[in-house]
Amino acid sequence: MRDIKIKKQYAPSDRIFDIIAFIFLALVVIMCVYPFWNIFIISINDATDAIRGGIYFLPRKLSIASYEDILTRSTFLHSILVTVLRTGLGTPLAVLATTALAYVLSRQELLCKKPITLLFIFTMYFGGGLVPYYMVLKNLNMLDHFIVFIFPNLISVYNMILVRNYIEGMPQELFESSKIDGANDLIIFTKIILPLCKPIIMTIALFVAIMHWNSWFDAYLYTNSQSLKVMQSVLVEILNQYQTTAANQAANRAGQSVTPDSIRMAATMVATIPIIMVYPFIQKYFVKGIMLGAVKS
């Protein structure tokens, strides 16, 4: 018997809708991608040539002088090391602490489970303020120490709720059978919870990593030592170093190979590209980790 191929018939209204949706999504992609692309091409264009403007899609005159200027600054290179160390240590510790707390609050047998959960949720909406927070860190001797980047950011209530909902969506028979087999809570957490929660763990790991990578305000407030300045903090100092118009004109008259604008663009790329490169490796977990556990049956 010959196979009969049935072609799906599209009504004219469906085709019009598809065309409009394609155009709309294409415009959204362009609006999201083009600013980043424009920053990139200006950063690799000759600085004095870029002052003339008119660079929209491709660089007119290639130059990496701005990158050389940034990457040869000792303060910037050291700040990258501090940022990488902060992100590398802070992310796994925060994920482990958040997941452990979420597992505890997901257990039905926990005494005063609801009041404890409400206490954590309360902190999402109300805080003591910046000055009391500063005084707490001072009394704990965390000011001007590397631990000030790690310890205060161990727990995120929002991330904890995501993980807790994910765990509560697991079959309760899984935990009951583990208890019957003699497993305690530590074994259940390490052998069952962590492997099965991989999607949501990778999701909150992305959240925490981006938070640590982009943070600069805490370094600005709670550290004085130059050795503890993170990359974003040094980047802010670079961005605030010059007045754009006057400095660009002065650099153009002096014939310098870099300008404040070119430094800004190159610094933005140096700060952004590393964290962007992480996303493709965990993108497959992202939507799954967010959605699973969001609706409870």
C-alpha positions as CSV (number, residue, x, y, z in Angstrom):
1,M,0.0,0.0,0.0
2,R,1.4,3.3,-1.0
3,D,2.0,5.8,1.8
4,I,-0.3,8.7,1.6
5,K,1.3,11.9,2.6
6,I,-1.1,14.5,3.9
7,K,0.1,18.0,3.7
8,K,-1.0,20.3,6.4
9,Q,-3.2,23.1,5.0
10,Y,-2.5,26.5,6.3
11,A,-5.2,29.1,6.3
12,P,-4.2,32.5,5.0
13,S,-4.8,33.9,8.6
14,D,-2.3,31.3,10.0
15,R,0.3,32.3,7.5
16,I,-0.2,36.0,8.3
17,F,0.1,35.2,12.0
18,D,3.3,33.2,11.5
19,I,4.8,36.1,9.4
20,I,3.9,38.6,12.1
21,A,5.2,36.4,14.9
22,F,8.5,35.8,13.0
23,I,9.0,39.5,12.4
24,F,8.2,40.4,16.0
25,L,10.6,37.8,17.4
26,A,13.3,38.8,14.9
27,L,13.0,42.4,16.1
28,V,13.2,41.3,19.7
29,V,16.4,39.3,19.0
30,I,17.9,42.3,17.2
31,M,17.0,44.6,20.1
32,C,18.6,42.2,22.5
33,V,21.7,41.3,20.5
34,Y,22.6,44.5,18.6
35,P,23.6,46.6,21.6
36,F,26.0,43.9,22.7
37,W,27.3,43.6,19.1
38,N,27.7,47.3,18.8
39,I,29.8,47.4,22.1
40,F,32.0,44.6,20.7
41,I,32.7,46.2,17.3
42,I,33.5,49.6,19.0
43,S,35.8,47.9,21.4
44,I,37.9,46.4,18.6
45,N,37.8,49.5,16.5
46,D,40.6,52.1,16.6
47,A,39.7,54.5,19.4
48,T,40.3,57.8,17.6
49,D,38.5,56.5,14.6
50,A,35.5,55.5,16.7
51,I,35.1,59.1,17.9
52,R,33.9,60.0,14.4
53,G,30.9,57.7,14.9
54,G,29.1,55.9,12.2
55,I,30.1,52.4,13.4
56,Y,27.0,50.3,13.3
57,F,27.7,46.7,12.0
58,L,31.4,46.2,11.4
59,P,34.6,47.9,12.6
60,R,36.3,50.3,10.2
61,K,39.8,50.0,11.6
62,L,40.7,47.1,13.7
63,S,42.6,47.7,16.9
64,I,43.0,45.8,20.2
65,A,44.7,48.7,22.0
66,S,41.9,49.1,24.5
67,Y,42.1,45.5,25.5
68,E,45.8,45.7,25.9
69,D,45.4,48.8,28.1
70,I,42.9,47.1,30.4
71,L,44.6,43.7,30.6
72,T,48.0,45.3,31.4
73,R,46.5,47.1,34.4
74,S,47.7,45.3,37.5
75,T,44.6,46.4,39.5
76,F,42.2,45.0,36.8
77,L,44.0,41.7,36.5
78,H,44.1,41.3,40.3
79,S,40.4,42.1,40.5
80,I,39.6,39.4,37.9
81,L,41.4,36.9,40.2
82,V,39.4,38.1,43.2
83,T,36.1,37.8,41.2
84,V,36.9,34.4,39.9
85,L,37.8,33.2,43.4
86,R,34.7,34.8,44.9
87,T,32.5,33.1,42.2
88,G,34.3,29.8,42.4
89,L,34.0,29.5,46.2
90,G,30.7,31.4,46.8
91,T,28.6,29.5,44.2
92,P,29.1,25.9,45.4
93,L,28.9,26.9,49.0
94,A,25.7,28.9,48.5
95,V,24.1,26.1,46.4
96,L,25.0,23.5,49.1
97,A,23.6,25.6,51.9
98,T,20.5,26.6,50.0
99,T,19.7,23.0,49.0
100,A,20.3,21.7,52.5
101,L,17.9,24.3,54.0
102,A,15.4,23.5,51.3
103,Y,15.5,19.8,52.1
104,V,15.0,20.4,55.8
105,L,12.0,22.7,55.2
106,S,10.5,20.2,52.7
107,R,10.1,17.5,55.3
108,Q,6.6,17.0,56.6
109,E,7.8,15.8,60.0
110,L,9.7,19.0,60.7
111,L,8.3,20.7,63.9
112,C,7.0,24.2,63.4
113,K,7.6,23.9,59.7
114,K,5.1,26.6,58.7
115,P,6.3,29.3,61.2
116,I,9.9,28.7,60.2
117,T,9.1,29.0,56.6
118,L,7.2,32.2,57.2
119,L,10.1,33.6,59.1
120,F,12.4,33.1,56.1
121,I,9.8,34.6,53.7
122,F,9.5,37.6,56.0
123,T,13.1,38.4,55.3
124,M,12.3,38.7,51.6
125,Y,10.0,41.7,52.2
126,F,11.5,43.4,55.3
127,G,15.1,44.1,56.3
128,G,16.9,46.0,59.0
129,G,18.4,48.5,56.6
130,L,21.9,49.2,55.4
131,V,23.4,50.7,58.6
132,P,22.3,47.8,60.9
133,Y,23.5,45.3,58.3
134,Y,26.9,47.1,58.2
135,M,27.1,47.0,62.0
136,V,26.3,43.3,62.1
137,L,29.2,42.6,59.7
138,K,31.4,44.9,61.7
139,N,30.6,43.0,65.0
140,L,31.3,39.7,63.2
141,N,34.7,41.0,62.1
142,M,33.9,40.5,58.4
143,L,34.7,43.9,57.2
144,D,37.7,44.1,54.9
145,H,37.9,40.3,54.8
146,F,37.3,38.0,51.8
147,I,34.6,36.2,53.9
148,V,32.4,39.2,53.6
149,F,31.8,38.2,50.0
150,I,30.9,34.6,50.9
151,F,29.1,34.2,54.2
152,P,26.3,36.9,53.8
153,N,25.3,35.4,50.5
154,L,25.1,31.8,51.5
155,I,21.3,31.7,51.6
156,S,18.8,33.1,49.1
157,V,15.2,32.6,50.2
158,Y,14.0,32.8,46.7
159,N,16.3,30.1,45.6
160,M,15.5,28.1,48.7
161,I,11.8,28.2,47.8
162,L,12.5,27.0,44.2
163,V,14.5,24.0,45.5
164,R,12.0,23.2,48.3
165,N,9.1,23.1,45.8
166,Y,11.2,20.9,43.5
167,I,11.8,18.4,46.4
168,E,8.2,18.5,47.5
169,G,7.3,17.4,44.0
170,M,9.2,14.2,44.3
171,P,7.3,11.0,45.3
172,Q,7.1,10.6,49.0
173,E,7.5,6.9,48.6
174,L,11.1,7.5,47.6
175,F,11.9,8.9,51.0
176,E,9.9,6.3,52.9
177,S,11.6,3.4,51.1
178,S,15.0,4.9,51.9
179,K,14.1,5.2,55.5
180,I,13.0,1.5,55.5
181,D,16.4,0.6,54.0
182,G,18.1,2.3,56.9
183,A,19.1,5.6,55.3
184,N,19.4,8.6,57.5
185,D,18.7,12.2,56.4
186,L,22.4,12.8,55.5
187,I,22.5,9.8,53.2
188,I,19.1,10.7,51.6
189,F,20.4,14.3,51.0
190,T,23.7,13.2,49.5
191,K,22.6,10.1,47.6
192,I,19.1,11.0,46.5
193,I,18.3,14.7,46.8
194,L,21.5,16.1,45.2
195,P,21.5,13.7,42.1
196,L,17.7,14.1,41.5
197,C,17.8,17.9,42.0
198,K,20.4,18.5,39.4
199,P,18.2,20.7,37.1
200,I,17.2,23.0,39.9
201,I,20.7,23.0,41.4
202,M,22.2,24.0,38.1
203,T,19.5,26.7,37.8
204,I,20.2,28.3,41.2
205,A,23.9,27.9,40.6
206,L,23.6,30.1,37.5
207,F,21.7,32.7,39.6
208,V,24.3,32.7,42.3
209,A,27.2,32.8,39.9
210,I,25.8,35.8,38.0
211,M,25.2,37.5,41.4
212,H,28.7,37.0,42.5
213,W,30.2,37.9,39.2
214,N,28.3,41.1,38.8
215,S,28.5,42.3,42.5
216,W,30.4,45.4,43.2
217,F,28.4,47.3,45.8
218,D,29.4,45.1,48.7
219,A,33.1,45.4,47.8
220,Y,32.5,49.2,47.6
221,L,30.9,49.4,51.1
222,Y,32.6,46.6,53.1
223,T,36.2,46.6,51.9
224,N,39.0,49.2,51.9
225,S,41.9,47.1,50.7
226,Q,42.8,47.3,47.1
227,S,43.6,43.6,47.2
228,L,39.9,42.8,47.8
229,K,38.5,44.9,45.0
230,V,36.4,42.8,42.6
231,M,36.4,43.3,38.8
232,Q,33.1,45.1,38.7
233,S,34.3,47.5,41.4
234,V,37.4,48.4,39.3
235,L,35.2,48.6,36.2
236,V,33.0,51.1,38.0
237,E,36.1,53.2,38.8
238,I,37.1,53.1,35.2
239,L,33.6,54.1,34.0
240,N,33.6,57.0,36.4
241,Q,37.2,58.1,35.6
242,Y,36.5,60.4,32.7
243,Q,33.9,62.8,31.4
244,T,33.1,61.3,28.0
245,T,32.9,64.3,25.7
246,A,35.8,66.3,27.0
247,A,38.0,63.3,27.5
248,N,37.3,62.0,24.0
249,Q,38.1,65.3,22.4
250,A,41.3,65.6,24.4
251,A,42.4,62.1,23.5
252,N,41.6,62.8,19.8
253,R,43.8,66.0,19.9
254,A,46.6,64.1,21.6
255,G,46.4,61.2,19.1
256,Q,46.1,58.6,21.9
257,S,45.5,54.9,20.9
258,V,42.7,54.6,23.5
259,T,39.8,56.8,24.7
260,P,37.5,56.6,27.7
261,D,34.7,55.3,25.4
262,S,36.9,52.5,24.0
263,I,38.1,51.6,27.5
264,R,34.5,51.4,28.7
265,M,33.5,49.2,25.8
266,A,36.5,46.8,26.2
267,A,36.0,46.6,29.9
268,T,32.3,45.8,29.5
269,M,33.3,42.9,27.1
270,V,35.9,41.6,29.4
271,A,33.5,41.6,32.3
272,T,30.6,40.1,30.3
273,I,32.0,37.4,28.0
274,P,33.1,34.9,30.7
275,I,29.8,34.7,32.4
276,I,28.0,34.5,29.1
277,M,30.2,31.5,28.1
278,V,28.9,29.6,31.1
279,Y,25.2,29.8,30.2
280,P,25.2,27.4,27.2
281,F,26.5,24.6,29.4
282,I,23.6,24.7,31.8
283,Q,20.9,26.2,29.5
284,K,19.2,22.8,29.1
285,Y,18.6,22.7,32.9
286,F,17.4,26.2,33.1
287,V,13.7,26.1,32.0
288,K,13.3,22.6,33.5
289,G,14.7,23.6,36.8
290,I,12.4,26.7,37.0
291,M,9.2,25.0,35.9
292,L,9.4,21.7,37.8
293,G,7.9,22.1,41.2
294,A,6.3,25.4,40.3
295,V,2.8,23.7,40.2
296,K,1.9,21.2,42.8
297,S,-0.8,18.6,42.2
